[in-house]
Amino acid sequence: MFTDATFAELESRIWKPKFDRYLSIERRQEILHGVNVSGLWVPVPAAVSEQSFARDPTDDKFVHAALAAGPTWLVSGDKDLLVLADRLLPLGVQVLAPAEALALSGDF
């Protein structure tokens, strides 16, 4: 699931030099194109985008996306997001570390 803001984050991060050894420029372009055309895009209502949740305001875009999508999981290893678990659960968002999400989702 993506919003304009979360896609922009992916787009800015995927071009970082630290990924050069893992992904060619062509592969990064393919990933971005694939996400753009086949990703689940969610509009974020203004009432949601105006709210602040995270200690790091740059993380709010992920909370906004989860809230806009409806009941969902927000899977992250970011401690600034993980500490929001109790606050977001009543809003329909379960915040999980990656290992927790894998354990709950079962074997693929």
C-alpha positions in Angstrom: 0.0 0.0 0.0 1.3 3.4 -1.0 0.5 7.1 -0.7 2.2 9.8 -2.6 4.3 10.5 0.5 5.4 6.9 1.1 6.2 6.4 -2.6 8.3 9.5 -2.5 10.2 8.0 0.5 10.8 4.8 -1.4 11.9 6.7 -4.5 14.4 8.8 -2.5 15.8 5.9 -0.6 16.2 3.4 -3.4 18.7 5.6 -5.2 21.1 5.8 -2.2 24.6 4.5 -2.9 24.4 1.9 -0.2 22.0 -0.1 -2.5 24.5 0.0 -5.5 25.9 -3.4 -4.6 22.4 -5.0 -4.4 20.4 -3.3 -7.2 21.4 -2.1 -10.6 20.0 1.1 -11.8 17.8 -0.8 -14.2 16.4 -3.0 -11.4 15.6 0.1 -9.3 13.7 1.6 -12.2 11.8 -1.7 -12.6 10.9 -1.7 -8.9 9.7 1.8 -8.9 7.7 1.3 -12.1 6.1 -1.9 -10.8 5.1 -0.3 -7.6 3.8 2.8 -9.4 1.5 0.8 -11.7 0.5 -2.1 -9.6 0.8 -0.9 -6.0 -2.3 -0.4 -3.9 -2.6 3.4 -3.7 -4.5 5.0 -0.9 -5.6 8.6 -0.7 -4.9 10.2 2.7 -7.8 12.5 3.9 -6.7 15.9 5.1 -8.1 15.2 8.5 -5.6 12.3 8.8 -2.6 14.0 7.2 -2.9 16.9 9.6 -2.4 14.7 12.7 1.0 14.1 14.3 1.8 10.7 15.9 5.5 9.9 15.8 8.4 11.3 17.7 10.1 11.7 14.3 7.6 13.7 12.2 9.0 12.2 9.0 7.5 8.9 10.1 4.0 10.2 10.3 3.5 9.5 6.6 3.5 5.8 7.3 0.9 6.2 10.1 -1.2 8.3 7.8 -1.0 5.6 5.1 -2.1 2.9 7.6 -4.9 5.0 8.9 -6.1 5.8 5.4 -6.1 2.1 4.4 -8.4 1.1 7.3 -7.8 -1.8 9.7 -4.3 -2.9 8.9 -0.8 -3.8 10.1 2.0 -1.3 10.1 5.2 -3.4 9.9 8.4 -1.6 10.8 11.7 -2.0 12.6 11.7 1.7 13.4 11.5 2.2 17.1 9.8 5.6 16.6 6.9 3.7 15.0 7.0 0.6 17.2 6.4 2.7 20.4 3.1 3.9 18.9 1.5 0.4 19.1 -0.7 1.1 22.1 -1.8 4.5 20.7 -2.7 3.2 17.2 -4.4 0.0 18.1 -7.7 1.7 19.1 -7.6 3.4 15.7 -7.5 0.0 13.9 -3.7 -0.1 13.2 -1.6 -2.9 14.7 2.0 -1.9 14.8 4.3 -5.0 14.5 8.0 -5.6 14.2 8.9 -7.7 11.1 9.4 -10.9 13.1 6.0 -10.5 14.7 4.3 -10.0 11.4 5.9 -13.1 9.9 4.9 -15.1 12.9 1.3 -14.0 12.6 1.1 -14.4 8.9 2.2 -18.1 8.9 4.3 -19.8 6.4 4.3 -18.7 2.8 
